[in-house]
Amino acid sequence: MTTNYRFTGTDDYIINDELMLTMNIAIKMNKPLLVKGEPGTGKTALAESIAKALDMPLITWSIKSTTKAQDGLYQYDVVRRLYDSELGNEGVEDIKKYIKLGKIGEAFTSDKQCVLLIDEIDKADLEFPNDLLWELDRMEFYIPETDETIKANHKPIVIITSNAEKELPDAFLRRCAFHYIDFPDEELMREIVLAHYPDIEEQLMEQAMDAFFYVREYFELKKKPSTSELLDWINALQLSGIPTDNLRRDLPLMSFLLKKDEDRETVKNPYGGLR
């Protein structure tokens, strides 16, 4: 079953034509969209923007290194049930009381179609994506404790993000639409900045863009500043009232732009060429 929803972006999320086309095809095909790219390129914000544009609830499942696929489906609180049984509490025979749906379960049982964001899937172990193949493909899962199959009331729009820290299994990749978000060039970055700060002074825009791309391209950094760091830096500069006539040379409020100590030391090196 396809949907007539079409995503065209939002005022505060600039999307290129290729990503927009891929996203809308994924929606029509009911396929999860796997979005890769370096941190700070707008992968998570894409899901937020889709939910906002299509007026859908957003359900976010943030993945950690300890996350298991089962966590996204449901959890059976057997310890609480045992505790209630020992205390003689009523209703202990009703196992459903001790079943708590995970984020996928919430998306499947939602009263309206929603956007399900599985964020940073590459943080989990290698088998994690494969453990979700059936559920994301069939849009259902089985709870043996209650002999119940949970089927999606409305198939969610599934966005899966990856920072490309590790390769994902081939079987999982085959079931996803895919898009790699390239880091914005200067022209696109200007559009992004203007979407967030439409009244930015021209001098601040020119100086911030010049310094930002110079730092990214000139220095060997552990963590290059991303779009989100540029936006924070611009905001900090606006609030500070610091002169912005030579940001490349001075790099004021550098801690908003560079988050690692060694990167700040690299940029402050007198032989680094900032002068």
Backbone as numpy.savetxt, mean C-alpha at the origin, in Angstrom:
# Nx Ny Nz CAx CAy CAz Cx Cy Cz
-18.54 -12.68 -13.30 -19.38 -11.48 -13.30 -18.51 -10.24 -13.30
-18.69 -9.39 -14.29 -17.89 -8.17 -14.36 -18.63 -7.02 -13.70
-17.94 -5.93 -13.54 -18.51 -4.75 -12.91 -18.41 -3.58 -13.86
-19.29 -2.59 -13.65 -19.27 -1.40 -14.50 -18.45 -0.28 -13.89
-17.85 -0.54 -12.74 -17.02 0.49 -12.12 -15.83 0.83 -13.01
-15.49 2.12 -13.02 -14.31 2.55 -13.76 -13.56 3.58 -12.92
-12.28 3.34 -12.74 -11.45 4.21 -11.93 -10.71 5.20 -12.82
-10.82 6.49 -12.51 -10.15 7.51 -13.31 -9.24 8.40 -12.47
-8.95 7.97 -11.24 -8.09 8.75 -10.37 -8.89 9.71 -9.52
-8.18 10.43 -8.66 -8.79 11.44 -7.80 -7.94 12.70 -7.85
-8.47 13.77 -7.27 -7.76 15.05 -7.31 -6.39 14.97 -6.64
-6.28 14.13 -5.61 -5.02 14.07 -4.87 -4.19 12.83 -5.19
-4.57 12.09 -6.24 -3.76 10.94 -6.66 -3.61 10.99 -8.18
-2.41 11.29 -8.62 -2.13 11.40 -10.05 -1.77 10.02 -10.59
-2.48 9.58 -11.61 -2.27 8.23 -12.15 -1.97 8.34 -13.64
-1.01 7.54 -14.11 -0.71 7.58 -15.55 -1.67 6.67 -16.30
-1.70 6.83 -17.60 -2.70 6.12 -18.42 -2.54 4.60 -18.36
-1.28 4.14 -18.34 -1.05 2.69 -18.34 -1.57 2.04 -17.06
-1.31 2.66 -15.92 -1.79 2.11 -14.66 -3.31 2.18 -14.59
-3.89 3.26 -15.07 -5.35 3.39 -15.07 -5.98 2.30 -15.92
-5.41 2.04 -17.10 -5.94 1.00 -17.97 -5.80 -0.38 -17.33
-4.63 -0.66 -16.77 -4.40 -1.95 -16.12 -5.37 -2.15 -14.97
-5.55 -1.11 -14.17 -6.45 -1.19 -13.02 -7.88 -1.49 -13.46
-8.36 -0.81 -14.49 -9.74 -1.01 -14.92 -9.94 -2.37 -15.58
-8.92 -2.88 -16.27 -9.02 -4.22 -16.83 -9.06 -5.25 -15.71
-8.24 -5.07 -14.67 -8.24 -5.98 -13.53 -9.61 -6.00 -12.86
-10.23 -4.83 -12.74 -11.57 -4.76 -12.14 -12.57 -5.56 -12.97
-12.52 -5.36 -14.29 -13.47 -6.06 -15.17 -13.24 -7.58 -15.17
-11.98 -8.00 -15.02 -11.65 -9.42 -15.04 -11.77 -10.08 -13.66
-12.08 -9.26 -12.64 -12.13 -9.76 -11.26 -10.82 -10.41 -10.85
-9.71 -9.80 -11.27 -8.39 -10.30 -10.92 -7.75 -9.38 -9.88
-7.02 -9.95 -8.93 -6.23 -9.09 -8.05 -5.20 -8.33 -8.87
-4.95 -7.09 -8.50 -3.90 -6.30 -9.14 -2.69 -6.27 -8.21
-1.58 -6.84 -8.68 -0.33 -6.80 -7.94 0.45 -5.58 -8.39
0.75 -4.69 -7.45 1.45 -3.45 -7.75 2.81 -3.48 -7.07
3.86 -3.40 -7.88 5.22 -3.36 -7.35 5.82 -1.98 -7.56
6.86 -1.70 -6.80 7.57 -0.44 -6.94 8.32 -0.14 -5.67
9.28 0.77 -5.76 10.05 1.10 -4.57 9.14 1.81 -3.56
9.50 1.76 -2.26 8.67 2.42 -1.25 8.45 3.90 -1.57
7.23 4.35 -1.31 6.93 5.76 -1.51 6.47 6.15 -2.89
6.17 5.16 -3.75 5.72 5.47 -5.11 4.20 5.47 -5.24
3.49 5.32 -4.12 2.03 5.45 -4.17 1.27 4.16 -4.30
1.86 3.04 -3.93 1.17 1.76 -4.08 -0.01 1.66 -3.11
0.24 1.94 -1.85 -0.83 1.89 -0.86 -1.86 2.98 -1.13
-1.39 4.15 -1.51 -2.30 5.27 -1.80 -3.21 4.95 -2.98
-2.77 4.07 -3.89 -3.62 3.67 -5.02 -4.91 3.03 -4.53
-4.78 2.10 -3.59 -5.97 1.43 -3.05 -6.88 2.43 -2.34
-6.28 3.34 -1.59 -7.06 4.37 -0.90 -7.79 5.25 -1.90
-7.12 5.57 -3.00 -7.72 6.41 -4.02 -8.87 5.70 -4.74
-8.68 4.42 -5.02 -9.75 3.65 -5.68 -10.99 3.61 -4.80
-10.80 3.33 -3.51 -11.93 3.27 -2.59 -12.66 4.61 -2.53
-11.87 5.69 -2.51 -12.47 7.03 -2.46 -13.22 7.34 -3.76
-12.60 7.05 -4.89 -13.20 7.38 -6.18 -14.48 6.59 -6.45
-14.49 5.32 -6.03 -15.64 4.45 -6.30 -16.60 4.38 -5.14
-16.33 5.17 -4.09 -17.18 5.24 -2.90 -17.41 3.84 -2.31
-16.30 3.15 -2.07 -16.32 1.82 -1.48 -15.58 1.80 -0.16
-15.96 0.91 0.75 -15.15 0.75 1.97 -13.77 0.21 1.60
-12.77 0.59 2.37 -11.41 0.08 2.20 -11.07 -0.80 3.38
-10.71 -2.05 3.11 -10.28 -2.98 4.15 -8.80 -3.26 3.91
-7.97 -2.94 4.89 -6.52 -3.05 4.73 -5.97 -4.16 5.60
-5.22 -5.07 4.97 -4.52 -6.13 5.68 -3.03 -5.86 5.52
-2.42 -5.34 6.56 -0.99 -5.01 6.53 -0.18 -6.26 6.91
0.67 -6.69 6.01 1.40 -7.94 6.19 2.70 -7.70 6.94
3.00 -8.60 7.87 4.26 -8.57 8.61 5.00 -9.88 8.37
6.23 -9.96 8.88 7.02 -11.18 8.67 6.40 -12.39 9.34
5.59 -12.16 10.38 4.98 -13.27 11.13 3.57 -13.60 10.66
3.05 -12.84 9.69 1.67 -13.04 9.24 1.52 -14.37 8.50
0.44 -15.08 8.81 0.09 -16.32 8.13 -1.18 -16.10 7.32
-1.33 -16.89 6.25 -2.50 -16.76 5.40 -3.79 -16.96 6.19
-3.76 -17.88 7.13 -4.94 -18.16 7.96 -5.43 -16.90 8.68
-4.50 -16.01 9.05 -4.88 -14.80 9.77 -5.86 -13.95 8.98
-5.75 -13.98 7.67 -6.63 -13.17 6.84 -8.00 -13.77 6.66
-8.12 -15.06 6.92 -9.41 -15.75 6.74 -10.23 -15.68 8.02
-9.77 -16.36 9.05 -10.47 -16.35 10.34 -9.54 -16.88 11.41
-9.92 -16.64 12.65 -9.20 -17.20 13.79 -10.21 -17.82 14.74
-9.88 -19.00 15.24 -10.72 -19.72 16.19 -10.09 -19.59 17.57
-10.77 -18.91 18.46 -10.24 -18.65 19.80 -10.55 -19.82 20.72
-9.80 -20.90 20.54 -10.05 -22.11 21.33 -9.70 -21.89 22.80
-8.74 -21.04 23.09 -8.35 -20.78 24.48 -9.49 -20.11 25.23
-10.11 -19.13 24.60 -11.24 -18.45 25.25 -12.41 -19.41 25.45
-12.64 -20.28 24.49 -13.74 -21.24 24.62 -13.47 -22.20 25.79
-12.23 -22.65 25.91 -11.86 -23.54 27.01 -12.03 -22.82 28.34
-11.62 -21.57 28.38 -11.74 -20.77 29.60 -13.21 -20.62 29.98
-14.07 -20.28 29.00 -15.50 -20.13 29.28 -16.10 -21.45 29.76
-15.63 -22.55 29.17 -16.14 -23.88 29.56 -15.79 -24.18 31.01
-14.57 -23.85 31.41 -14.14 -24.10 32.79 -14.91 -23.25 33.79
-15.32 -22.05 33.34 -16.08 -21.16 34.23 -17.57 -21.45 34.20
-17.98 -22.35 33.32 -19.40 -22.69 33.22 -20.22 -21.62 32.54
-19.59 -20.79 31.70 -20.34 -19.74 31.00 -21.28 -20.33 29.97
-22.41 -19.65 29.76 -23.40 -20.13 28.80 -22.93 -19.91 27.37
-23.47 -20.73 26.47 -23.21 -20.56 25.05 -21.90 -21.12 24.57
-21.20 -21.85 25.41 -19.89 -22.36 25.02 -19.99 -23.38 23.88
-21.19 -23.97 23.75 -21.38 -24.96 22.68 -21.51 -24.30 21.31
-21.73 -22.99 21.27 -21.86 -22.27 20.00 -20.46 -21.83 19.54
-19.86 -22.64 18.67 -18.49 -22.37 18.23 -18.39 -21.04 17.48
-19.47 -20.63 16.82 -19.43 -19.39 16.04 -19.07 -18.18 16.90
-19.37 -18.27 18.19 -19.02 -17.17 19.08 -17.51 -16.97 19.18
-16.77 -18.01 18.86 -15.32 -17.98 19.03 -14.57 -17.89 17.71
-15.34 -17.61 16.64 -14.75 -17.42 15.32 -14.70 -15.93 15.02
-13.51 -15.43 14.74 -13.34 -14.02 14.36 -12.79 -13.96 12.95
-13.51 -13.30 12.08 -13.09 -13.20 10.69 -11.87 -12.28 10.56
-10.96 -12.67 9.65 -9.83 -11.82 9.31 -10.23 -10.82 8.24
-9.24 -10.13 7.68 -9.54 -9.06 6.72 -10.16 -9.60 5.43
-9.71 -10.76 4.96 -10.34 -11.36 3.77 -11.76 -11.76 4.10
-11.96 -12.35 5.28 -13.31 -12.72 5.72 -14.22 -11.51 5.79
-13.69 -10.39 6.30 -14.48 -9.16 6.37 -14.86 -8.67 4.98
-13.90 -8.75 4.05 -14.18 -8.29 2.68 -15.24 -9.17 2.02
-15.16 -10.48 2.25 -16.11 -11.40 1.63 -17.52 -11.21 2.19
-17.64 -10.87 3.45 -18.96 -10.76 4.09 -19.47 -9.33 4.12
-18.76 -8.40 3.49 -19.19 -7.01 3.47 -20.55 -6.87 2.78
-21.37 -5.97 3.29 -22.70 -5.76 2.71 -22.64 -5.10 1.34
-21.50 -4.44 1.02 -21.34 -3.84 -0.30 -19.95 -4.14 -0.81
-19.77 -4.00 -2.10 -18.44 -4.26 -2.67 -17.43 -3.32 -2.05
-16.25 -3.85 -1.75 -15.22 -3.06 -1.09 -13.90 -3.21 -1.83
-12.93 -2.43 -1.42 -11.55 -2.56 -1.89 -10.76 -3.26 -0.79
-10.14 -4.38 -1.13 -9.31 -5.12 -0.18 -7.85 -4.88 -0.53
-7.13 -4.26 0.38 -5.70 -4.00 0.19 -4.89 -4.99 1.01
-4.09 -5.82 0.32 -3.14 -6.71 0.98 -1.78 -6.04 0.81
-1.33 -5.37 1.87 -0.23 -4.43 1.78 1.11 -5.06 2.15
2.08 -4.96 1.23 3.45 -5.44 1.40 3.49 -6.96 1.60
2.97 -7.66 0.62 2.88 -9.11 0.69 4.25 -9.77 0.74
5.27 -9.10 0.21 6.61 -9.69 0.18 7.29 -9.70 1.55
6.64 -9.14 2.57 7.21 -9.21 3.91 7.02 -10.60 4.53
6.01 -11.32 4.10 5.72 -12.64 4.67 6.65 -13.69 4.07
6.53 -14.93 4.58 7.40 -15.99 4.07 6.99 -16.37 2.65
7.83 -17.15 1.99 7.67 -17.43 0.57 6.37 -18.15 0.24
5.88 -19.00 1.16 4.69 -19.78 0.89 3.40 -19.00 1.13
3.50 -17.85 1.75 2.31 -17.08 2.09 1.41 -16.80 0.88
1.95 -16.27 -0.25 1.07 -16.00 -1.39 0.38 -17.26 -1.92
1.12 -18.37 -1.99 0.52 -19.61 -2.49 -0.60 -20.10 -1.59
-0.49 -19.83 -0.29 -1.52 -20.26 0.65 -2.84 -19.52 0.45
-2.83 -18.46 -0.34 -4.04 -17.68 -0.58 -4.62 -17.91 -1.99
-3.99 -18.78 -2.77 -4.40 -18.94 -4.17 -5.87 -19.32 -4.30
-6.28 -20.35 -3.58 -7.66 -20.84 -3.68 -8.65 -19.75 -3.28
-8.40 -19.12 -2.15 -9.35 -18.16 -1.61 -9.52 -16.95 -2.52
-8.42 -16.45 -3.08 -8.51 -15.29 -3.96 -9.04 -15.65 -5.34
-8.79 -16.88 -5.76 -9.27 -17.35 -7.06 -10.76 -17.65 -7.02
-11.19 -18.37 -6.00 -12.60 -18.78 -5.89 -13.45 -17.81 -5.08
-12.81 -16.89 -4.40 -13.53 -15.94 -3.55 -14.40 -16.65 -2.51
-13.80 -17.64 -1.88 -14.49 -18.36 -0.80 -13.46 -19.10 0.03
-13.84 -19.47 1.26 -13.00 -20.33 2.09 -13.88 -21.11 3.07
-13.34 -22.17 3.58 -14.09 -23.11 4.42 -13.63 -23.01 5.86
-14.59 -23.02 6.79 -14.30 -23.04 8.22 -14.70 -24.41 8.76
-13.75 -25.31 8.96 -14.10 -26.67 9.39 -14.72 -26.71 10.78
-14.37 -25.80 11.66 -14.91 -25.82 13.02 -16.43 -25.65 13.04
-16.96 -24.91 12.06 -18.41 -24.68 12.00 -19.05 -25.33 10.77
-18.22 -26.04 9.96 -18.70 -26.67 8.73 -19.41 -25.63 7.86
-18.75 -24.53 7.66 -19.36 -23.40 6.95 -18.42 -22.89 5.87
-18.97 -22.60 4.71 -18.21 -21.99 3.63 -18.58 -20.52 3.53
-17.56 -19.69 3.61 -17.76 -18.23 3.49 -17.51 -17.84 2.05
-18.54 -17.40 1.36 -18.42 -16.96 -0.03 -18.58 -15.44 -0.08
-17.92 -14.83 -1.02 -17.99 -13.38 -1.15 -19.39 -12.94 -1.55
-20.00 -12.10 -0.74 -21.29 -11.51 -1.11 -21.13 -10.64 -2.34
-20.05 -9.88 -2.36 -19.69 -9.03 -3.49 -18.18 -9.16 -3.66
-17.75 -9.58 -4.82 -16.31 -9.80 -5.02 -15.56 -8.49 -4.83
-14.63 -8.45 -3.87 -13.90 -7.21 -3.63 -12.91 -6.91 -4.75
-12.60 -5.64 -4.90 -11.49 -5.24 -5.75 -10.22 -5.42 -4.93
-9.34 -6.31 -5.37 -8.18 -6.69 -4.56 -6.93 -6.02 -5.11
-6.27 -5.24 -4.26 -5.00 -4.60 -4.59 -3.94 -5.21 -3.68
-2.87 -5.73 -4.28 -1.78 -6.34 -3.53 -0.52 -5.55 -3.82
0.17 -5.11 -2.78 1.38 -4.33 -3.00 2.62 -5.13 -2.61
3.72 -4.81 -3.29 5.00 -5.45 -2.99 6.10 -4.43 -3.23
7.06 -4.39 -2.30 8.23 -3.54 -2.47 9.34 -4.23 -3.22
9.02 -5.41 -3.77 9.98 -6.19 -4.56 11.19 -6.60 -3.74
10.99 -6.84 -2.42 12.09 -7.29 -1.57 12.43 -8.75 -1.83
11.45 -9.52 -2.32 11.72 -10.91 -2.68 10.79 -11.30 -3.81
11.19 -12.32 -4.56 10.37 -12.80 -5.67 9.15 -13.54 -5.14
8.04 -13.37 -5.83 6.81 -14.06 -5.47 6.65 -15.31 -6.32
5.94 -16.33 -5.81 5.82 -17.60 -6.56 5.13 -17.42 -7.91
5.57 -18.20 -8.88 5.01 -18.10 -10.23 3.52 -18.37 -10.26
3.07 -19.36 -9.49 1.65 -19.71 -9.48 0.80 -18.54 -9.02
1.32 -17.79 -8.07 0.61 -16.61 -7.57 0.61 -15.51 -8.63
1.75 -15.30 -9.26 1.86 -14.24 -10.27 0.91 -14.48 -11.43
0.71 -15.75 -11.81 -0.18 -16.07 -12.94 -1.62 -15.64 -12.67
-2.00 -15.57 -11.43 -3.38 -15.26 -11.09 -3.63 -13.77 -10.87
-2.62 -12.97 -11.06 -2.74 -11.53 -10.80 -2.53 -10.73 -12.08
-3.25 -9.63 -12.18 -2.83 -8.58 -13.11 -1.63 -7.89 -12.46
-0.79 -7.26 -13.24 0.47 -6.75 -12.69 0.80 -5.37 -13.25
1.32 -4.52 -12.37 1.84 -3.23 -12.82 3.00 -2.82 -11.93
4.07 -2.36 -12.57 5.20 -1.81 -11.82 5.12 -0.29 -11.89
5.07 0.35 -10.73 5.01 1.81 -10.68 6.44 2.35 -10.71
6.81 2.93 -11.84 8.12 3.56 -11.94 8.16 4.81 -11.07
9.36 5.16 -10.63 9.46 6.40 -9.85 9.13 7.57 -10.77
8.34 8.54 -10.27 7.91 9.65 -11.13 9.08 10.45 -11.68
8.97 10.84 -12.95 9.96 11.77 -13.49 9.60 13.18 -12.99
10.40 14.17 -13.37 10.20 15.51 -12.83 8.84 16.10 -13.22
8.42 15.83 -14.44 7.13 16.38 -14.88 5.98 15.81 -14.06
5.97 14.48 -13.89 4.90 13.87 -13.10 5.00 14.28 -11.64
6.23 14.39 -11.13 6.39 14.78 -9.73 5.83 16.18 -9.50
6.00 17.07 -10.46 5.41 18.40 -10.33 3.88 18.31 -10.20
3.28 17.47 -11.01 1.83 17.30 -10.94 1.41 16.78 -9.57
2.20 15.82 -9.04 1.89 15.26 -7.72 1.99 16.33 -6.64
3.07 17.12 -6.69 3.26 18.19 -5.70 2.12 19.20 -5.78
1.75 19.59 -7.00 0.67 20.56 -7.18 -0.68 20.02 -6.71
-0.87 18.69 -6.84 -2.12 18.09 -6.37 -2.24 18.22 -4.86
-1.10 18.20 -4.16 -1.11 18.31 -2.70 -0.96 19.75 -2.23
-0.19 20.54 -2.98 0.06 21.93 -2.59 -0.21 22.85 -3.79
-1.48 23.06 -4.12 -1.79 23.84 -5.32 -1.31 25.29 -5.25
-1.09 25.82 -4.04 -0.68 27.22 -3.89 0.81 27.36 -3.59
1.60 26.34 -3.86 3.03 26.39 -3.57 3.69 27.51 -4.35
4.62 28.22 -3.69 5.35 29.29 -4.36 6.28 28.68 -5.42
6.42 29.38 -6.53 7.21 28.88 -7.65 8.67 28.65 -7.25
9.23 29.57 -6.45 10.62 29.40 -6.05 10.81 28.14 -5.21
9.89 27.90 -4.28 9.99 26.70 -3.46 9.85 25.45 -4.32
8.92 25.46 -5.26 8.76 24.31 -6.16 10.05 24.06 -6.92
10.62 25.08 -7.53 11.82 24.91 -8.35 12.99 24.43 -7.51
13.20 25.05 -6.37 14.33 24.70 -5.52 14.18 23.31 -4.92
12.99 22.97 -4.47 12.76 21.66 -3.86 12.93 20.54 -4.88
12.40 20.74 -6.08 12.53 19.72 -7.12 13.99 19.53 -7.51
14.71 20.64 -7.66 16.12 20.59 -8.04 16.93 19.83 -6.98
16.73 20.17 -5.70 17.49 19.53 -4.63 17.10 18.06 -4.48
15.83 17.78 -4.58 15.33 16.41 -4.39 15.92 15.47 -5.44
15.82 15.80 -6.69 16.31 14.90 -7.74 17.84 14.86 -7.76
18.48 15.94 -7.34 19.93 15.92 -7.25 20.39 14.94 -6.19
19.75 14.99 -5.02 20.12 14.08 -3.93 19.85 12.63 -4.34
18.74 12.38 -4.99 18.40 11.00 -5.41 19.41 10.46 -6.42
19.81 11.28 -7.35 20.61 10.80 -8.47 22.12 10.89 -8.23
22.56 11.83 -7.40 23.99 12.07 -7.26 24.63 11.16 -6.22
23.91 10.87 -5.13 24.50 10.16 -4.00 24.10 8.70 -3.97
25.03 7.87 -3.49 24.74 6.47 -3.23 24.13 6.37 -1.83
22.82 6.17 -1.77 22.10 6.20 -0.51 21.52 4.84 -0.16
21.41 4.57 1.12 20.76 3.33 1.58 19.26 3.38 1.28
18.65 4.54 1.51 17.24 4.72 1.22 17.05 6.06 0.54
16.82 6.03 -0.75 16.60 7.27 -1.47 15.28 7.90 -1.04
15.23 9.23 -0.97 13.97 9.87 -0.59 12.88 9.58 -1.62
11.67 9.37 -1.12 10.55 9.01 -1.98 9.60 10.19 -2.13
8.53 9.96 -2.85 7.52 11.00 -3.05 6.97 11.50 -1.73
6.67 10.59 -0.83 6.09 10.99 0.45 7.06 11.86 1.24
8.36 11.54 1.15 9.35 12.36 1.86 9.48 13.74 1.23
9.40 13.82 -0.08 9.42 15.13 -0.74 8.25 15.98 -0.28
7.07 15.39 -0.24 5.88 16.14 0.17 6.01 16.61 1.62
6.52 15.74 2.49 6.72 16.13 3.89 7.75 17.26 4.00
8.81 17.15 3.21 9.87 18.16 3.25 9.34 19.51 2.80
8.57 19.51 1.74 7.99 20.77 1.26 7.08 21.37 2.32
6.27 20.54 2.94 5.37 21.03 3.99 6.16 21.62 5.15
7.24 20.91 5.55 8.08 21.40 6.64 8.72 22.74 6.29
9.18 22.88 5.05 9.78 24.13 4.61 8.76 25.26 4.61
7.53 24.96 4.19 6.48 25.98 4.20 6.19 26.45 5.62
6.14 25.51 6.55 5.81 25.84 7.93 6.95 26.55 8.65
8.18 26.29 8.23 9.34 26.81 8.94 9.64 28.27 8.62
9.33 28.69 7.42 9.69 30.04 7.00 11.16 30.19 6.65
11.89 29.06 6.55 13.31 29.10 6.21 13.48 29.57 4.76
14.49 30.41 4.50 14.74 30.84 3.11 14.97 29.64 2.19
14.43 29.72 0.99 14.50 28.58 0.07 15.21 28.95 -1.23
16.14 29.91 -1.15 16.77 30.38 -2.38 17.89 29.46 -2.87
18.37 28.53 -2.00 19.40 27.59 -2.46 19.29 26.29 -1.67
18.23 25.55 -1.92 17.97 24.33 -1.15 18.99 23.23 -1.46
19.49 23.19 -2.69 20.47 22.16 -3.02 21.73 22.33 -2.17
22.14 23.56 -1.97 23.35 23.83 -1.19 23.11 23.64 0.30
21.99 24.17 0.81 21.77 24.22 2.25 21.09 22.96 2.81
20.18 22.38 2.05 19.38 21.23 2.49 18.90 21.38 3.94
18.14 22.44 4.23 17.60 22.59 5.57 16.56 21.51 5.87
16.40 21.21 7.16 15.42 20.20 7.59 15.65 18.88 6.86
16.90 18.51 6.71 17.27 17.32 5.95 16.63 16.04 6.50
16.33 16.03 7.81 15.79 14.81 8.42 14.40 14.47 7.89
13.70 15.44 7.30 12.41 15.13 6.67 12.60 14.41 5.34
13.78 14.59 4.74 14.05 14.05 3.41 14.82 12.73 3.48
15.78 12.65 4.40 16.63 11.47 4.52 16.43 10.85 5.91
16.03 9.60 5.95 15.62 8.98 7.21 16.69 8.10 7.84
17.80 7.89 7.16 18.86 7.05 7.71 20.08 7.91 8.04
20.67 7.63 9.22 21.82 8.43 9.67 22.96 8.42 8.66
23.26 7.22 8.11 24.37 7.13 7.18 24.13 7.93 5.90
22.85 8.04 5.49 22.54 8.83 4.30 22.73 10.32 4.58
22.34 10.76 5.77 22.55 12.17 6.11 24.04 12.50 6.17
24.83 11.55 6.68 26.28 11.76 6.73 26.88 11.80 5.33
26.38 10.94 4.45 26.86 10.91 3.07 26.63 12.25 2.39
25.43 12.80 2.58 25.09 14.04 1.92 25.82 15.23 2.53
26.11 15.16 3.83 26.82 16.27 4.49 28.32 16.24 4.25
28.84 15.15 3.66 30.26 15.03 3.39 30.74 16.21 2.56
31.79 16.92 3.02 32.24 18.11 2.27 32.74 17.79 0.87
33.04 16.48 0.62 33.48 16.10 -0.72 32.32 15.58 -1.57
31.12 15.70 -1.05 29.98 15.15 -1.76 29.52 15.99 -2.92
29.96 17.22 -3.01 29.63 18.03 -4.17 28.44 18.93 -3.98
27.85 19.00 -2.76 26.69 19.85 -2.60 27.05 21.32 -2.72
28.27 21.66 -2.42 28.66 23.05 -2.54 28.99 23.39 -4.00
